[in-house]
Amino acid sequence: MSETKAVALKYDQDQGSAPKVIAKGKGAIAEKILQKAQEFDVPVFQNEALADSLLSLDLDEQIPPNLYKAIAEVFVWLMKSEQKAQLSR
């Protein structure tokens, strides 16, 4: 079984820039990131290849253009998840 990995992104529409890595880690650090996501009802998207790519970035670094499409797919998934959550309330 592979080690747990997690990366948290932040996107600020007002700045008009690419999303940034705000937290990342493996093992115990990844578990803490996932725990915080759960505490704040943040949906978790699972994609090991994308996580590996994002783990190579520095904290507060914007995602590079070659990852824009993959991240856009994550944001589409997130929007759909939020819509489903609102409908079930």
N, C-alpha and C positions, 0 to 999 in steps of 0.2 A: 504494500500500500504506500502511496506517495505521501510526502509530507504536506500538511495543510499550508496553503498559501492564500494570502489576501492582499488586495489593493483597494484603497478607497480613493475615489475621484471627487473633485469639486468643479462645478461649472457655474460661472457667473455670466449670465446673458448680458448684463449691463456692461461688462468689460469687453464683450465681443471677441474674446480670445479663446483658445482651445482649453479643454478641461485640464486640470492639474492633478498630479498625484499628491494627496495630502496625508496618506498613511500607507505603509506597506510592510510586509513581513512574512516570515515563515514560522512554522511551529507554534510556540507559545504566543508570539506576537500576533500571528495570524488569527489564532483563537480569540485573543482579546479584541481584535478588530471586528471579527464576526459577532462576538458577544455584544459589543457596542451597537452594531447594526441592528441586532435583534432587540436590544433595549429601546431603541428609538424607532422601531418598526420600519427600518430601511430594508427594502427588498434586496436580496443577494442573487446576483447573476453568476453562474458558474461556467467558467471556460478556462481550462488549465493553460492552454497555449497563449491566450490573451493575458492571463495573469503573469505568465513567465515573461512576456514582452514588457509588461508594465513594471515588473519588479526590477528590470534593468535600468529604469529611469530613477533620477534623483528626486527626493522630496521637493515639492513645490515646482517641479519641472512640468512644463506643458507637454501633452502628448504630441509625438511627432506626426507629421502629415500621413505617413504610411499606415498609421493606426486609426485615422479619422473614420474610415468606413466601419471598422469593427466597433468603435466606440459609439458611432451613430446607431448601430444595431442594438447596442446595450441601452441607449437612451430611448429608442422606440419600444423595446421590451419593458423598460421602466415605466414609460407613460401608460402602456397597456395594463401593467400590474396595478398602477395607481387608479386607473379607471375601474378595474375589476373590484378593487378594495372599496371604492366609493359606492359602487352599485350594491355591494353586499352589506353596507351599513344601514 
